[in-house]
Amino acid sequence: MPDPATTDYDETVGRADYDDTVVIVRVFNEAPVVAGVLRELLAVGLRVIAVDDGSTDASADEIDAAGAFRVSHPINIGAGGALQTGIEAALRFTQAKFIACFDADGQHRLVDLIGMIHTIRQGYDVVIGSRFLQGDPDMGRLRRMMLKLGARLTRRGGSFRLTDAHNGLRIFTRAVAGDIKLNHAGMAYASELEEVLTRPRYRVTEFPVQIVYTDYSLAKGQPLLNSVNILSDIVAHRVSARRRR
Amino acid sequence: MIIQLLLIPAVILAVVLSLRSRQSLRGQARRKIFAAITVVAGVVAVTFPDLLQVIADWVGVTRGVDLMLYALVLIIIYLIGSTSVRFREQDARLVQLTRELALAEAEPHRAELEVRPVPPPEAQAASPQG
């Protein structure tokens, strides 16, 4: 696997001080790659909270070997549940000003995260990665259509208009993190999260990112058919959210 | 047909009520009343078998058995809805429990999070304050 930290280094990835940021990495059965990803983050001085979501492989050992702070769920509760745990750990255990989300499977690039940290420091509340801001992403036409449709479905009046849906690379301030209460433990959390992150009162911006589609992440990644699950979850969530009001 | 006027709202009501059935006191009371009615209705239906047919004729259903089938379908719809809601509530509690457990277990190690990891040698050379 190419190592973005060394192959893609430019001056934005200096050895600057990243004390103000803590990175949440959700881990579910990612033993072959997770240590590499975590080491890369730790090497530039980022603090990392790895949420092991009840992995049944050697993920926990790999996290410890990499030297990241590990929070382990005794059972698997899903992506959204793990992210919420990470956020709560960040709020409880650190004084970090910014909280970032980074994928454990190596599909995110450190340079993008660093760029997003520099962007949020300029006074934003939320910075979300987008694959569609710059050039044409290398993906199937159907996948692109589903993502665009997802982005459009989650748009609502007054909120920031995202160009990408379900981009896992995000960073937000501590205050925003305190507002995040994910009800969806599964994959549909992403829509719920985006709904919170794009609230009109936040200063939101997007940041062009590239996704590294390695053989590993492609093999593990979400099959296109799963977007049906996600879309129906979004609809179900809309209905139940309306009922709660 | 009276039965159509009865069944259509009944189906909608069954779905709505089932999805709303949380652990409110009102919901619990409603279920108990429902259980009591079921017992009474069962006893009455067994004691006076013709009564079901009378009611069926009155609402425009051919047979009393069909009427009971309709009632059964409604109850099943309600059950499926309320069970799924209860499962979801249970799931949410399980998620919370798991999270608290994980955080409680991680808490003693929180100092690790404050310690800055040692950067690689070339980086240390670049920034003397480390």
Interface residues (C-beta under 8 A of the other chain):
Chain A: R15 D19 V22 L42 A43 V44 G45 R47 I49 V51 G54 G67 F69 R70 V71 S72 H73 P74 I75 I77 G78 G81 Q84 T85 E88 A89 R92 F93 T94 N183 A185 R243
Chain B: L19 R20 D91 A92 L94 V95 T98 R99 L101 A102 L103 E105 A106 E107 H109 R110 E112 L113 E114 R116 P117 P119 P120 A123 A126 S127
